[in-house]
Amino acid sequence: MTEVIATNQTILVVGGGISGLTAALEAAETGKQVVLVEKRPFVGGRVTQLYKYFPKLCFPTCGLEINQRRAKMNPNLKIITMAEVTDIKGNAGDYTATIKISPR
């Protein structure tokens, strides 16, 4: 297991689909520290399997690529892939999460 030192200002996002990734990015861009945990080896979720999506009917890579670039450039966002939250103790705003990271 890897230990991530977090403060009471750290936001935990579980799930790296397009919604989780976007939520993590938006929070990180406000200056908060964000940890995103994804069980797969990559972020993007089901969007990566789509051919085209509404409303612009563009390929999923056009929107996902932008978010992945934003994620790489943001020092407030830590993405942990191949990992799962196994335990959460405490209350909203004051919790400790245990993250199990699978071998690569």
C-alpha positions as CSV (number, residue, x, y, z in Angstrom):
1,M,0.0,0.0,0.0
2,T,1.1,3.5,-0.7
3,E,0.5,6.3,1.8
4,V,-0.7,9.6,0.5
5,I,-0.3,12.4,3.0
6,A,-3.5,14.4,2.9
7,T,-4.8,17.3,4.9
8,N,-8.3,18.2,5.8
9,Q,-8.4,20.2,2.6
10,T,-7.8,17.1,0.4
11,I,-10.6,15.9,-1.8
12,L,-11.0,12.2,-2.5
13,V,-12.6,11.2,-5.8
14,V,-13.3,7.5,-6.3
15,G,-13.7,6.5,-10.0
16,G,-11.8,7.9,-13.0
17,G,-14.5,7.8,-15.6
18,I,-15.2,11.0,-17.4
19,S,-17.4,12.4,-14.6
20,G,-14.9,11.5,-11.9
21,L,-12.0,12.9,-13.9
22,T,-13.9,16.1,-14.6
23,A,-14.9,16.5,-10.9
24,A,-11.3,16.0,-9.8
25,L,-10.0,18.5,-12.4
26,E,-12.5,21.2,-11.5
27,A,-11.8,20.8,-7.8
28,A,-8.0,20.8,-8.4
29,E,-8.2,24.0,-10.5
30,T,-9.8,25.8,-7.5
31,G,-6.5,25.2,-5.6
32,K,-7.6,22.2,-3.5
33,Q,-5.5,19.0,-3.3
34,V,-7.3,16.1,-5.0
35,V,-6.6,12.4,-5.0
36,L,-8.4,10.4,-7.7
37,V,-8.5,6.6,-7.3
38,E,-9.3,4.4,-10.3
39,K,-9.4,0.6,-10.3
40,R,-8.4,0.3,-14.0
41,P,-4.9,1.1,-15.4
42,F,-6.3,4.1,-17.2
43,V,-8.8,7.0,-16.7
44,G,-11.7,7.8,-19.0
45,G,-14.1,4.9,-18.2
46,R,-16.8,4.0,-20.8
47,V,-16.1,7.1,-22.9
48,T,-12.9,5.4,-24.2
49,Q,-15.2,2.7,-25.7
50,L,-17.5,5.1,-27.6
51,Y,-17.3,5.7,-31.4
52,K,-18.9,9.2,-31.3
53,Y,-20.8,11.0,-28.6
54,F,-23.5,13.7,-28.5
55,P,-23.9,16.7,-29.0
56,K,-20.9,17.3,-31.4
57,L,-20.6,13.7,-32.6
58,C,-16.9,13.9,-32.1
59,F,-14.7,11.0,-31.2
60,P,-14.3,10.5,-27.4
61,T,-10.6,11.3,-27.6
62,C,-11.3,14.9,-28.4
63,G,-12.8,15.7,-24.9
64,L,-10.9,13.1,-23.0
65,E,-7.6,14.2,-24.5
66,I,-8.2,17.7,-23.2
67,N,-9.0,16.5,-19.7
68,Q,-5.9,14.2,-19.7
69,R,-3.7,17.1,-20.6
70,R,-5.3,19.3,-17.9
71,A,-4.7,16.5,-15.4
72,K,-1.0,16.1,-16.3
73,M,-0.4,19.8,-16.0
74,N,-2.2,20.3,-12.6
75,P,0.1,19.9,-9.6
76,N,-2.9,19.7,-7.2
77,L,-4.2,16.4,-8.8
78,K,-2.8,13.0,-7.9
79,I,-4.2,10.1,-10.0
80,I,-3.7,6.6,-8.6
81,T,-4.7,3.9,-11.1
82,M,-5.0,0.2,-10.5
83,A,-6.2,1.0,-7.0
84,E,-9.3,0.7,-4.8
85,V,-10.5,2.3,-1.6
86,T,-10.7,-0.5,0.9
87,D,-11.8,1.4,4.0
88,I,-13.0,4.9,5.0
89,K,-13.1,5.9,8.6
90,G,-14.4,9.2,10.1
91,N,-17.0,11.6,9.0
92,A,-17.6,13.9,6.0
93,G,-14.8,16.4,5.9
94,D,-12.7,14.5,8.5
95,Y,-11.9,11.0,7.3
96,T,-9.1,8.6,6.6
97,A,-9.2,6.5,3.5
98,T,-7.2,3.3,2.9
99,I,-6.2,2.7,-0.7
100,K,-5.0,-0.7,-1.9
101,I,-2.8,-0.4,-5.0
102,S,-2.5,-3.5,-7.3
103,P,0.9,-4.5,-8.7
104,R,1.6,-3.2,-12.2
